[in-house]
Structures are given as structure tokens and as C-alpha cells.
Amino acid sequence: MLDQMFSFFQSGLFHIFNWSAWDHFLFVVVLTVPFAFDHWKYLLGWIAAFSLTHLITLSLSFYSIMEVTLSLVFINPLIVLFIGLYNVFKERKGKRTDFFGVLFFISLILGGLHGFISTETFSSQLNADSTAIVGLLSYNFGLFVGLLALSLLTLLLGMFIQFILRFSRRDWVLFVSALVIGLVIPILVKNFPQ
């Protein structure tokens, strides 16, 4: 049982740290970059929101309560592009009043959509000895830990670069967001629905 839990946990963790799925990596980075360590409650809130809606929709889809049949592969890079553009325009204007609320809402939506996408991957890992509910919880906990780890790495890198290279926080957010926009456009073109 413990081996199964660890296996599903690992699968959720490496779902985030998967170098062949750049859009996951870019999503976490572009969503984290506007945060600072003093915003840790907001950051933890969006990670929890994403993980919770992911668990709910993954469970609904796995147990065939609710299914989504359209291809959602294009939506993740599109949302990453939207967040990158949103970061750029918000930082340029200097308005941050509704900033965290929008990112929280995006996390809820994308977490829910991503849960539907992950059903096939999750189902392929189940075997006759697996308990689905333990697998669902372990997989999602691994996903949560992966999101948290990558977010903390992004915050630490930002803090280091701002301190060593004397970047302003605003310039750092603009630079990373523009970089992510440049990296996600080829993914969008590749996954564009035909």
C-alpha cells in the first residue's frame, strides 16, 4: 500500500517537473513570478485552489460522473499566454489591487480543466491491487508538492537575481513574463486546433 502511495505521489510530482511538458512548467513560473515572499498566503492559496479543483475534476472524470470530450491541450498554453500578458500590463500600469484575485480565479479554472486531462494518465497507472481513492489523493498531493517546490524555486531565483543583479521587482516580473510569452507562442502554434 505504501509503495502504491509513493508511486502515485511520484507521478503527481513529476507531472509538474516533466521537461517534455513545458506548458506546465511555464504555467507555474508565470503565475508565481508576480509574488514575493511576503505574499506567501496568496501563493499557497492559488496552489491549493489549483490542486483542489484538479482533485475534484479528476475524481469526477475517473468515476465517470462528468466527462469532457473536447481536446484541452490548446487551453493550457493559451492561459499561460494570457497570464503572461496580464502580468506585463498589470506591472506596466502598477495596479495590483485585483491582481491576486484574478490569478486565484485562473488557478481554479485551469486546475479544473487539467483534472479532466489527467484522467487518462492516472487511469493507466492503476492496477488490480491499486485503491483508486488512495491513488487519487497521493497523485494530487504529489502535484501539490511539485507546484509548491517549483513556486519556491521561482521565488528564490527571483529574490537572488533581484538582489545580485539589482533588478527591480517590476523589471523582473516584466522580463520573466515576456520570456514566458516568447516560449509559449511556439507551443500554441504547435497545438493549434486544426
N, C-alpha and C positions, 0 to 999 in steps of 0.2 A: 504494500500500500504506500509506504513512504517513497519507494522507488518511482511509483507512478506519479505521486505528487511532485517529486523533484523533476521528473521528465516533463510534465506539463508546465511547471514553473519555468524550466529552462526554455521551453518552446515559446512561452509568452515573452520572456526576457529577450531572447534572440530574435523575436519578431521585430523588436524595435532596433536592435543592433544588427540588422541584416543589410549588408553592403549592397546587395542586389536590389533592394527596395529603397532607393534614395528618397522617394517622396515621404516615407515615414520619418526618416532622419531629418529632412528639411522641415517637415511639419513641426517637429519638436523644437528645433533650433529657432525657427522664425516666430513661433509662439512664445518662446522663453526669452528671447533677446530684449524685449522692452522691460522685463522685470529686473529688479535689483534685489539684493538680499533682504532689504527691509520690506519687500513685498511678498515675503515667503508665504503668507496666508493665502494671497490671491493665486500664487503659483501652485500651491498644494490644492487649492480649490479647483483649478482647471484640470489638474491631473486626476483628481478624484472624480470630477464630473465626467471626463472622458472615459475613465475606467468603469464607472458605474453604468453609464449608458451602453458601453461596449458589452458589459456582462449581461445586461437586460436583453439587448437585441440578439446577442449570441445565443442566449438561452431560449428566447422566443423562436429563433430560426432553427436551432438544433432540435427542439421538441416539436417542430412543425406547427407552432401556434400562429406564427406570422412569417411570411416569406416575401422577399423582394426579388423579382426576377430580372430587373434591368441591370445592365453592367455598370458597376460603380467605380471601375478602375480609373475613369477620367475625372471623377469628382474630387478625389484626394489632391492631385496636383493643382486642380482649379482652385480649391480652397486655400492651398499653400500660396498660390499666386495672389489671391485676394488678401490674405493676411499680410503678405509682404508689401503689397501696395497700400494697405491700410496703415501699416507701421510707418511707411515713408510719409504719407500725407498727414498722419497724426503728429509725427515728430517734427515735420516741417512747420506745422501750424503751432506747435507747442501746446495743443489742447489734449489733456489726458483725463478729463472728467469722466467720460463714459467708456474709456479705453478698456479697462479690465472687465467690465460687464459684457462688452462685445466679444472679447476673447473667451470668456466663460461660455457664452451662448454658442460660439463656434465650436468649442470643445464638446458641448452637449450634442450638437448636430453630427459632427464628424465621428464622435465615439459611437453614436447610434448607427450611423451608416457603416462604419468599419466593422461593427459586430456582425452585420449581415454578410459582409465579405469574408470574414474569418471562419464562417461555419464549415466550409469545405475543408480547410486546413485543419481545424480542430477535429472534425469527424474522422479524418484519415488517420489520426493518431490513436483513436480509441481501439481497443481490442476486447476480446471476450472477458478478460479479467478486470477491465477498467470500470470504474464507477464514474458515471457522467458528471454528477454534481461535484465530486471531488476534483475531477479534471477541469471543469468549468472554473471553479474557484481558484485552483492552482494556476491555471493558464492566465487568468485575469490578474492574479497577484503578481505573477512574473511580468506581465505587461505594465502594471503599475510601477513596479520596481525599475523596469527599464526606462519608462518615461521619467521617473524621478531622477535616476542616475544621469541620463543624458541632459536633463534640465540643469542639474547641479554642475555638470561639466561645462555646459554653455555659460552658466553664471560665473563660474571660476575663470574660464577663459576670458570672458568679458571684463571681469574685475582685473585680471592680470594685464591685459592689453591696455585697459584704461589707465592703469597705474604706471606700467613700464613705458608705454609709448605715448602717454599723455593724451590719449583720445578723450574727447568729452563723451559723456554717456549718449548724448544726442547723435554725435557723429558715428559712434559705434553701432547704434540701432540702425541708422541710415545705411551704413556700409554693409552690415550683415543682411539686412532686408533686401538691399539692391543685389547683393551676391546671390541670395536665395532665389530672387526673381529671375536672374540670369540663368541659374542652374535648373529651375523648374520649367522654363519655357520649352526646352527640348523634350522633356518628359511629357508635357502637354501635347506637343506636336506628334510624338510617337503614339500616344494613347488616344488621339482624337477619334471620336466615333465615326465610322465610315457610313 
